[in-house]
Amino acid sequence: MEERQEPVRMCVVCRRRFAKSRLLRHVSASEGVGNGLEADEAQTRPGRGWYVCDDPNCRARFEGMKFRRKSHKGRKNG
């Protein structure tokens, strides 16, 4: 029987690649919550996901990062 390979994702801080199950996924949160993202422990919520590895330095840097929402992409002013 053939073993299936697990998906690979990249940490947004250190840019190293890991198996998806080893990373913590974050998705857009309600307005005014931290850096605009909240953890998605089950990795099932819809939307763009940002992944961060379990390195304490990466987690600390991730908390200080700012992310732009893409919800207004393509809209015209006026």
N, C-alpha and C positions, 0 to 999 in steps of 0.2 A: 504494500500500500504506500502511496506517495504522500510525504508530509507536505503540508501547505505552509508557505512562507508567510510570516506575519508582516503587516504593512509597516513601513518605515517612515518616521517623521523627523523633522529637524527642530532642535531647541532654538527659539527665537533669540536667545541671548548669546550662547556660545557657538551656535551654528553647527554643532555636532549632531550626527544622526543616530537615532536609537529606535528600537522596536516601539511601536505605538503604545503598547501596554506599560512601558517603563516611563512614560511621560505624563505630566499632569496637563490636561486640556483646559483652556479658559475660553469663554464665549462672552459676547456683549451682555452687559448687565443693565439694570434699570439706571436711569439718570442719577448722577451724583454718587455712585458707588466706587470708591477708590480710583483706580486708573481706567474705569469704564468697563472692566472685565470681572467676571466671577468664575470660580472653579466649576468645572463640569466633571465631577467624580466618575459618573457612569459613562461619560463620553458618548452621550446619545442626544444631547440638545441640538436643535437646528442652528444653523448659522456658521459663520466663519470661525474656525478654531485656531487658537494660538497655543503652542505647546512649549512647555518649559521642563527641563530635566530636574533631577533631584539634588543637584549640586547646590549647597547653601548659598554660594556666591551668585549663582544664576537666579535663584529665587529672590534674593535681596535686590539684585539689579532689576528684575522683572517688575517688582513692586513700584519702582521709581519711574518706569517707562510710561510714556503717554501714547495712546493709540487713537487714530482718527477713525470715526465711523464712516462707513461707505454707504450709509442709507440715503444720502442725497446725491449720489452719483447719477449724472445724466439729467438732473433737473435744471430747468432754465430759471434764471432770476426774473422776478417780476410778476 
